[in-house]
Amino acid sequence: MNKLTKILASLVAVGLSMSLVGCDQTISKSEKTSVGSDGTVKSEEKTVTRSPDGTVTKKEETKKTTPDKP
């Protein structure tokens, strides 16, 4: 019985440690794409994440693609 208790305690400890060390959690994410009259495509992406230690990070990414002119 003592051996079973030690095994179960070890499994619980491993499970708790894995749950505390996690990945970043995405709080919000938005994407917006627009096409101009000249065919230019503009994409904006905004992401807010929270790390396991409570730090909040905001990331904004903008891409602009222009079509090739013949």
Phi and psi in degrees as a GROMACS rama.xvg file:
@    title "Ramachandran Plot"
@    xaxis  label "Phi"
@    yaxis  label "Psi"
@TYPE xy
-64.2468  -37.802  ASN-2
-66.1717  -41.0236  LYS-3
-63.1903  -40.0131  LEU-4
-63.2612  -41.7878  THR-5
-65.2668  -40.1735  LYS-6
-65.0163  -45.9879  ILE-7
-63.8979  -40.0784  LEU-8
-64.1763  -37.9483  ALA-9
-65.6415  -43.2923  SER-10
-64.0622  -40.4481  LEU-11
-64.5597  -42.1568  VAL-12
-62.9733  -42.3673  ALA-13
-65.3418  -42.3397  VAL-14
-63.6225  -41.4613  GLY-15
-67.1315  -40.9635  LEU-16
-65.1688  -35.2978  SER-17
-70.6172  -33.3237  MET-18
-75.0463  -27.6129  SER-19
-78.8364  -32.2041  LEU-20
-97.5237  98.1022  VAL-21
-125.535  -175.003  GLY-22
-87.6811  170.525  CYS-23
-65.5745  144.016  ASP-24
-102.577  127.427  GLN-25
-80.6765  119.25  THR-26
-85.782  -46.7715  ILE-27
-149.825  152.315  SER-28
-149.565  130.766  LYS-29
-136.713  143.499  SER-30
-128.969  138.801  GLU-31
-138.536  129.61  LYS-32
-127.793  134.364  THR-33
-136.264  148.728  SER-34
-117.592  124.553  VAL-35
-80.1582  170.259  GLY-36
-65.273  -24.6605  SER-37
-90.1997  5.24467  ASP-38
92.0825  2.73172  GLY-39
-71.6228  130.894  THR-40
-105.762  125.327  VAL-41
-117.93  123.569  LYS-42
-119.291  133.356  SER-43
-124.167  135.985  GLU-44
-132.826  127.281  GLU-45
-121.556  130.054  LYS-46
-133.026  135.094  THR-47
-119.856  123.384  VAL-48
-124.794  157.036  THR-49
-124.199  127.16  ARG-50
-84.9781  165.342  SER-51
-57.5846  -25.5422  PRO-52
-86.2379  1.52392  ASP-53
98.2393  -2.69655  GLY-54
-71.6813  131.372  THR-55
-102.285  130.642  VAL-56
-122.059  131.383  THR-57
-109.283  131.955  LYS-58
-129.09  127.433  LYS-59
-121.035  130.418  GLU-60
-130.233  129.574  GLU-61
-124.066  132.275  THR-62
-125.725  140.505  LYS-63
-131.722  124.512  LYS-64
-121.499  126.503  THR-65
-108.269  140.766  THR-66
-71.2801  151.452  PRO-67
-70.2831  136.629  ASP-68
-94.2697  131.609  LYS-69
